[in-house]
Amino acid sequence: MQAYAQDDWLGLARSLAAAPEGCLEAWISVPTEPGADGAWLTTRPGMKQVFARIGGNVRPMPEVNFNDWNAWGKKHPDVSWFERGVRARAEMEKAGYDFNRGDRWALNEVPVAALRSGADRDAVRDLVRGLQGRSRSPTGVVYVVMSMQSDSMTAELKKQLAGWYAEAPFWAEMRKAVVAWSVEAYASVLDTCAPDTTARQQVAALHAYAFSAERVAERLALPDEAAVHAVLRRGVPLANGAWSWADAYGYTAVSPQTMKRFVALQVAAMGQTLPGDDHLTVGFAWAPKRPDGVGEAAYRRDLAAISAAVRDAVVNQNRTRDRVKLEPCRHPGASLADWTG
């Protein structure tokens, strides 16, 4: 599995490292720290060594944030996007990462504007080209901003996606560089856990949302060998493990028990086996936020339970796939007694 971590990446790594041997391999992105010019551009040092001490099945991915490098570029307009990618790769290599020996980088916040703007697509393409360097095999994971679950796949959005998918040079570059293409499918408990719906119905709703962009590509008259299809076949939707939020990530301001069920449903809906991989491949955003009125000790206990739920859901699906028994999650509009038990 892979995870985007806004915070608590080491806590998540410790939880995932406790999986039974051979059942789970996890790649976890690690955000940058403050660098020059007031921008967050510097790769955190020592993370490879810290992760190695935690467990051999958890690996860090240094994050490269598109928005941060965009802001930096406004102060340094003579530095091209390609050169920014080269500089970011050099920072990561200085921190001990070797992308020719299996390490990966994670490009975060590929903007939704790339759907509409050729200039933004060119920027992403050139940044990725710089990040890939001369590596012969794909080395990166890309996180793409997408619409929330409550927003439908409108005719305008489909048109924008079709235009993006038809841009062959962009996808040719992604094909060279990208291990996994991850649309940020941040599902919401409010939109998923409708009253009186079954677990099967909730899984179907989550699946339809997570792969809605891929369905658009399937309906286009593009040749099967087109680079865009090769990239989308590496698609790993980034599910919502961010607890407890009322916005930004989709509504997850629910009890730990409801969140654990929501996590399991998302694994069942979004997990898939990628070509050449015998294990289920899933992605999660991990961005813990302490609920109001909850003490630190209780929060840490609940957070550990939710991270364990992510681990166990992936391990169980890897072992038995669709034979795992799922419980529906409860809509927060129900009474407290209904959705906290």
N, C-alpha and C positions, 0 to 999 in steps of 0.2 A: 504494500500500500504506500501511498504518499500523503503528506500532510503539509498544508500551509500553516505555519505557526506565527501568529502575531505576538504571542507571549507564551510563557510556560513551556517552551520547547523541550527543556530538560525533563520536566515533570512528565510530559507526554512520552518522551523517549524511555524513561524508566518504566512506565506502565507497559508500553509495547514490548520492551525487552523481556518482560516476564512471560511472554507467549511460549507455549511448548516448542521445543527445538524443531526447526524445520517447517513450522506452520505459518510463520509470518516474517516477511522482510519489509522494513519501513524506511522510507526516505523522508526526512523532515526538514523543511526549509528553516533557515536561521536568519533573522533580519539583520540588517547592518547596524552600525553604531555611528555616532556623530563623527563626521569627517571635516575636511577643509571647507571653507566658505560657508559654514553653517548648514551644509547639506548632509544627509545620511547616506554616505557613499562607501564607508570603510567596512570591509569584511571583518567580522569578529574573529580575533585570533584564538587558537587553541581548541576550537570546537571539535576538530577531528579527534584529537586526543581524549577529550572529555567523553565524546560519544563512544569511542572504543572502550573506555573503562566501564561504561554503562552496559554495553552488550554488543555482540558481534552482528546482531540482526537489525541494528538501528544505525542509519547513516545520515549525516548532516548534508544539506544542500545550501550553500551560501546564496542569499537572495540578492537579486539585482532588481531595483524598483524603477520602472519606467518613469513614473512621475518625478522621482527624485533626480534622475539624470536629466529629465526635461527642464526642471527648475535650475539645475546646475548649468545646463547649456545656455540658459538665458544670460548668465553672467559670463559665459565663455562661448560666444556665438561662432567663433572661428574653429571650434572643435566639432567635427562632424559626428553624426550618430555612430558611424562605424568606429571612429577613433574612441568614442565613449565606451563602446563594447570592448575594444582592445584594452583600454585602461581598466575597466572593471575586471576583465579576465586576469590581468596582471596583478590586481589587488588580491584576487582569490588565490592565485598561485603563490603569491607572497605569504598568504596565510596557511599554506601547506596543501592545497588541493591540487590533484593531478588528474586532469580530465582525459588524459590518454591512458589512464590506468583505472578507469571505472568510476571516478567521482562525477557528480552532476551539479550544475547550477540551476537556479530557479528564477525565471523572469516573471516578476509580479506586476499586476496592474496594466496589462495590455489594454488600452482604453477602448471603450465602446465607440469612441469617435472614429476608430479605425474602420468601422463599418461604412462610414460615410466619406472619410477624408483620405484621398490618395497620399497626401503628405504624411499623415499619421502612419499609414501602412508602410510607406517607404522608410520612415523612421524606425519602426519595429523591425522591418526586414534588415536594415543596415546594422542596427544594434545587435541583432541575433547573429549576423555574419561576423561581427567583431568578437562576440562571445564564443562562437564556435571555433574561431581561429583555424588552425590547420589540422584539427582532429579529423580523422577519417570516419569515425562512427558518431552517431548523434550523442550529444552530451548534456542536453538541457531539458528542463520542464517549463512549460509556458502556462501561466494563469491568465485567463481572458475574462474581463468584466463582461457580464451579460445582464439582461433584464431580470427583475425579480419574478418569483413564481406568480404573484398576483397580477402581473402584466401579461396579457395574452400575446401569442405570436401573431402580430398584426400583419396585414398585407404590406405595409411600408417596411417593417422589419425584415420580412421575407425577401423583399426586393433588395434591401441593403445587403443582406447575407448573400444573395445570388450574385450581386456585383463583386463582392469580396471573394467569393469562391471561384469566380472566373478569372481572377488575377493570377495567372500562371507563375510569373517570376516570384511573387511572394511565397506561394506554396512550395515552389521548388527549393527555396532557401530553408523553409521550415522542415521540409522533408530531410534535408541534409543534417539539420541540427537538433531536431526535437525528438526526445525519447517519449514524452507524453504531452498531449495537448489537452489542457484542462479548462473547460468552461466553468465559471463560478456558479454552480447550480445551488444557490443558497436557499433551500426550501424553507417554508414557514410552517410551524405547527398550525397556525390559523387557517392556512390554505390547504393543508393536508388532512388534518384530523377532524374532518367534518363530523358532526353528530350522526350516530347510527351507521357509520361506514365500517366495513370490515377491514382487516389487515390486508387482504388481497386487493381491495379497492384502493387502499392508501398506497400500496406498493405500485399499482398501475398508474396512479396519479403522479407519483414521484418519478417513475420511469419516463412517462410522457414529457414531463418538464425537463428532466436531466438531459434527454437526447433530442430535444426539439430542434436545436440548430443542425444536428446531424441529419434529421429527417428532411430538412430543406435541401441539403446537398444531394440526398438520395433521389430527389425528384427532378433534379436538373439534368439537362442533356449533356453531361460531361462524360468523356470517355472513361472507362473503368480504370485505365492506367494513369489518369490525371493525378498530379501530385497532391491535390487537395484530398482525394480519397485516401491516399496512403497516409496522410497526416491524421485525418479524422478516424482512421482505423486504429490509431494510437490514442484515441480519445479516452480520457479518464475524468469524468465529471467530478468537480470538487464539491462534495456534499457539505452539509452544515453540521459541524460539531461545535459551533460557537455558542456557548451557554454562559450567561443568561441575558439575552438581548431583546429589546422591544423594537429595534430598528436596525438599520445598517446590514445585518446579516440575515434578515428574515426573523420573524417572531419566534424566540426561544425562551421567553421569560416564563418558564413553566417549572414544575417540580422536577427534582432529579429523576424520579421514577418515570415521569412522562418523557424526559429527555433521553433516557436510556432506551425506551421503546422506540422513540423517534429515530435514534441512531441505528438500531437494528433494522428498522423498515427501510432506511436509506441504503444500507449495505445490500439488502436484498434487491432493491430497485436499481441501484447504480453499478453494482459490481459486475464485472465481466472478465472473461479470459482473453488476454491480448495474444496476438500471434507469437508463437515461440515461448509462451509462458504457461506453465501448468497450474499456476495459482490464480485465484481471483484478484483482480486489480481494482482497487477503490481509492478514492481521494477524499480527504476531509480538511476543512478549515478549522483550526484550533485557536480560539480567541476568547479565553475565559474572562468573565466579568462578574464580580461578586454581586449578588442580588442585594437590594436595599434591606437593611434590618437583619442580615445574616452575619453572624460572627465569623472571625477568621478561621477558627478551628473547624466549625461546621462547614464552612465554604470549602476548605481544603479536603475534608472528608468526602463531600459530595462531588467535588471535582475529580478526585481519584476514582470514585465509583463510575463517573461518566467516561473517563478515559479507559477504564477497564472494560466498560460496555463496548467501546469502539474496538478494542483488542479482541474481545470475546466474540463479537459479531463477525469479524473478519475470519477469525480462526474457525468458528463453527461453520461458516459458509464454505470455507476451503475444505473442511472435512466432509460435509454432507450436502452442500449446495441447497437445493430447494426443499430438502426434507426438514429443515429447521422450522420449529414451531414459532410463529410470530404472533405477538399480541398487538391489537390496534392501539394507537395512541389516542388520548382523550383531548377533545377540544377544551381550551381554557374557559369557554363559556359555560361548561358544565359546573356543577357544584364542586367545591373544594374536595369533598369526600370522594367524588367520582374519579378525579384525576390525580390525586396524590397517593393513592393506594397501589 
